[in-house]
Amino acid sequence: MKLATLKNGERDGCLVLVSRDLRTCRAVPEIAPTLQFALDRWEALAPRLEQAYAALNAGGAPGARPFVEGECHSPLPRAYQWADGSAYINHVELVRRARNAQVPASFYTDPLMYQGGSDSFVGPRDPICALSEEWGIDLEAEVAVITGDVPMGASARQCADAIRLVMLVNDVSLRNLIPGELQKGFGFFQSKAASAFSPVAVTPDELGDAWRDSKLCLPLLVSLNDRPFGKPNAGEDMTFNFAQLVAHAAHTRELAAGTIIGSGTVSNKQGSLHGSSIGNGGVGYCCLAEVRMYETIEHGAPQTGFLKFGDSVRIEMADSGGASIFGAIEQRVEPYQGPVR
C-alpha cells in the first residue's frame, strides 16, 4: 500500500490511500481517519485498507481525487517517537578522518542513535526554517521506517516483522551548533531542526525486490538548487539494517506503534574512496558535511558552504522503471516567520 496524510487544519491531518502511480488518492474515514489511528489497529485494519487500495488502483474507488504532493503533511505529522541511527559507517569514517580521529571499534558492532524531536514535523513541501544562516544549515537525506508495537528486547527477526511502512526523510542539521552541544556530553537538541518526510509512506511489500534484508536497495536521488548532488544506493554500505536498528532502539524499552526509526545519512564508500561528487563520476552525497570533510581531506580546508536562504533541496527515489515511489521532498531554506500549519 501507499499512504499519505493531507493537511486539513488539524494537527494529525487526514489519512489517504494513494494509487501506485501517485496520481489519485482517496480518504478512508470509514476505516481510519489518521495514520496513527491505523497503526494503533494495524492487524485489524490493514486488510480493509488493502482492499480499498486495490479498488483505488483498479479505478473503481468512490471518492477518489487527484493526488497533489503539495497538499501533504509528513505521513505522521507528529509521532510518539523519532530515533535516528547512523547506519552508514562511511559517513562516520569520513567525518573522523577529516579531523585525524579513529572510529571506535564498537561503532561497527553497536549502532549509533539519537532521539530526535517528534512533536511537530514539517511537510515535504514546507520550508526549512531557521533564524540565522550562521547556524550552518545542512540537509541529510535518509530512509526511515515506521514500526508497529515492539516488545522490549525484541530480536532482529521480530523487529523486521514489526516494520509497517517505509519513507524518506530530510533530517536537517544545524552543523555550527553541534560541536558546542556534543561537548556538553548530552547529545543533539538545538542543533536538530524539524525533519520533513516524503509525501508518501509505503508498505515493504510494495517495494518488491528493492526491499531486501530489511534494506531499501535503490539510489536515493538528491538535488541542490536543481543540480544533481547525490545518488548513493541506500542498500549499499549499510552496516546495520532496519531490523537491527529497531532492535537497538527496543533493547531497553518497548516501542509504541508509530515509532519512526531513521537510517542516518545515506553514504556509499565508492571503493577505496570515502566519496566523490557526481561531477567527478561518483555517486555524490546526501549532506553538505560530507562534501566539506572530503574537501578538508583533499585540500586542507572545506570549500563548500552550508545552505543559505533561498537555496532549494529535493530528495526522491525512483523504482527500476524511473517512477517516483514516495513522491518528492522539495524544500526551500527561508528565515523563520512563524508556525507552518
QUICOR-V159386 format. One record per run of one state. SS is the DSSP state (H for helix, E for strand, C for the rest). FROM is the first residue (numbers start at 1). TO is the last residue. If there is no record, write none. Layout:
ss=<SS:SS>
from=<FROM:FROM>
to=<TO:TO>
//
This chain:
ss=<C:E:C:E:C:E:C:H:C:H:C:E:C:H:E:C:E:C:H:C:H:C:E:C:E:C:E:C:H:C:E:C:E:C:E:C:H:C:E:C:E:H:C:E:C:E:C:E:C:H:E:C:E:C:E:C:E:C:E:C:E:C:H:C:E:C:E:C:H:C:E:C:H:C:E:C:E:C:E:C:E:C:E:C>
from=<1:2:7:14:19:24:28:35:41:42:59:65:67:69:72:74:82:86:89:99:105:109:113:116:122:123:128:131:133:136:137:139:141:148:150:151:156:162:163:171:173:175:184:192:193:196:198:200:203:204:211:213:215:217:219:220:221:225:227:231:233:234:242:250:255:256:260:263:278:281:284:285:288:300:307:308:312:317:318:319:324:325:329:336>
to=<1:6:13:18:23:27:34:40:41:58:64:66:68:71:73:81:85:88:98:104:108:112:115:121:122:127:130:132:135:136:138:140:147:149:150:155:161:162:170:172:174:183:191:192:195:197:199:202:203:210:212:214:216:218:219:220:224:226:230:232:233:241:249:254:255:259:262:277:280:283:284:287:299:306:307:311:316:317:318:323:324:328:335:341>
//
